[in-house]
């Protein structure tokens, strides 16, 4: 599987977050934001929101001595190792998804491209935020769903063609793109930092959005779905989803 070059959006480039965590970990007694900025080389404008996110997620916290320094938080300590670590990560990720679900008012999903297939690995829904009706397996609908198109944007041309050779383009609704050349053109023109939308291309009555989760060789995305009567909220919900993607990326690589 060949990947496109990694995008450089600040929040989706997890190397910055890992660099901050490594710096805080080296200073058991605490470290100031000024020191973190000096050791990581991150501009203050990027560092401040990163630290805010890491505090919110429990990965770092303020030292108890009121010195204003940062120390490793409980979430990172509790991760442990081995099977317990994996369970802790999944639980942490599920909590994050639930928070995102509540903040965007929509069902949310994590999808990964694993062994050449589109797979939903975790999701958070609820009575007022129902999941999309998967009447056609997402594995066969990458060309039509926001999830699938977001994953395909992260593959190169050969990877996309190989996928569509196995899963032929099929028309699901009147809005479904059935031309491979038109699909590739739209994928190539999609800005890396802008959510991909599905306006009833996969299912009549449902709209969706997805943003890439960039973490090394991982091909993944964070997505949401809304019933058509809430379509007017799609773009604002997608923007919120984009802003909340960083903790999800972090959970995938820790």
Residue pairs with C-beta under 8 A, 6 or more apart in sequence:
1 113
1 116
1 155
1 159
1 219
2 155
2 156
2 158
2 159
3 154
3 155
3 156
3 159
3 217
3 219
4 153
4 154
4 155
4 156
6 13
6 214
6 216
7 13
7 192
7 193
7 212
7 214
8 192
9 192
9 193
9 214
10 16
10 46
11 49
11 243
11 245
11 246
11 249
12 192
12 193
12 211
12 212
12 213
12 214
12 245
12 246
12 249
13 214
14 214
14 215
14 216
14 246
14 249
14 250
14 252
14 253
16 40
16 42
16 46
16 50
17 50
17 53
17 54
17 246
17 249
17 250
18 250
18 253
19 40
19 42
20 36
20 40
20 42
20 47
20 50
20 51
20 54
20 60
21 54
21 59
21 60
21 72
21 76
23 31
23 35
23 36
23 39
23 40
24 31
24 36
24 60
24 70
24 71
24 72
25 72
27 35
27 69
27 71
28 71
29 63
29 69
29 71
30 63
30 65
30 67
30 69
30 70
30 71
31 39
31 69
31 70
31 71
32 68
32 69
32 70
33 44
33 47
33 48
33 51
33 68
33 70
36 42
36 47
36 51
36 70
37 43
37 44
37 47
40 47
42 50
50 246
51 60
51 70
53 246
53 247
54 60
54 73
55 61
55 62
55 73
56 247
57 73
57 75
57 92
57 96
57 247
57 250
58 73
58 74
58 75
58 76
59 72
59 73
59 75
59 76
59 250
60 70
60 71
60 72
60 73
60 76
61 70
61 71
61 72
61 73
61 74
62 68
62 69
62 70
62 71
63 69
63 70
63 71
75 92
76 254
78 88
79 85
79 88
79 89
79 92
79 254
80 88
89 251
89 254
90 122
92 251
93 110
93 122
93 248
93 251
94 122
94 124
96 247
96 248
96 251
97 108
97 110
97 122
97 123
97 124
97 248
98 124
99 244
100 108
100 124
100 222
100 240
100 241
100 244
100 248
101 107
101 108
101 124
101 125
101 126
101 129
103 240
103 244
104 224
104 237
104 240
104 241
104 244
105 128
105 129
105 230
105 233
105 237
106 129
106 224
106 225
106 226
106 230
106 233
106 237
107 123
107 124
107 125
107 126
107 129
107 130
107 131
107 132
107 224
107 225
108 123
108 124
108 125
108 222
108 223
108 224
108 241
109 120
109 122
109 123
109 131
109 147
109 222
109 223
109 224
109 225
110 120
110 121
110 122
110 123
110 213
110 220
110 221
110 222
110 223
110 248
111 118
111 119
111 120
111 121
111 138
111 147
111 150
111 151
111 210
111 220
111 221
111 223
112 119
112 121
112 151
112 218
112 219
112 220
113 119
113 151
113 154
113 155
113 219
113 220
116 162
116 163
116 166
117 139
118 138
118 139
118 141
118 142
118 145
118 147
118 148
118 151
119 138
119 139
120 138
120 147
123 131
125 131
130 227
131 225
132 202
132 203
132 206
132 208
132 225
133 203
133 206
135 203
136 172
136 202
138 145
138 147
138 148
139 167
140 167
140 170
141 148
141 170
141 172
141 202
142 148
142 149
142 151
142 152
142 163
142 164
142 167
143 149
143 152
143 164
143 167
143 169
143 170
143 176
143 177
143 183
144 170
144 172
144 173
144 176
144 177
144 198
144 201
144 202
145 198
145 201
145 202
145 208
146 195
146 196
146 197
146 198
146 202
146 208
146 209
146 210
146 223
147 208
147 210
147 221
147 223
149 183
149 186
149 187
149 190
149 196
149 198
149 210
150 196
150 210
150 211
150 212
150 221
150 223
151 219
151 220
151 221
152 160
152 163
152 187
153 187
153 190
153 192
153 196
153 212
154 212
154 214
154 219
155 163
155 219
157 184
160 184
160 187
161 180
164 180
169 177
169 178
169 179
169 180
169 183
170 176
170 178
171 178
172 201
172 202
172 203
173 200
173 201
173 202
173 203
173 204
175 199
175 200
175 201
176 201
176 202
177 183
177 186
177 201
190 196
192 212
193 242
194 242
195 209
195 210
195 211
195 238
195 239
195 241
195 242
196 209
196 210
196 211
197 207
197 208
197 209
197 234
197 235
197 238
198 206
198 207
198 208
198 209
198 210
199 207
199 231
200 206
200 207
200 228
202 208
204 228
205 227
205 228
206 225
206 226
206 227
206 228
207 225
207 226
207 227
207 228
207 230
207 231
207 234
208 223
208 224
208 225
208 226
209 223
209 224
209 234
209 235
209 237
209 238
209 241
210 221
210 222
210 223
210 224
211 221
211 222
211 223
211 238
211 241
211 242
211 245
212 220
212 221
213 220
213 221
213 222
213 245
213 248
213 249
213 252
214 249
215 249
215 252
215 253
216 253
218 252
218 253
220 252
222 241
222 244
222 245
222 248
223 241
224 237
224 238
224 241
226 233
226 234
226 237
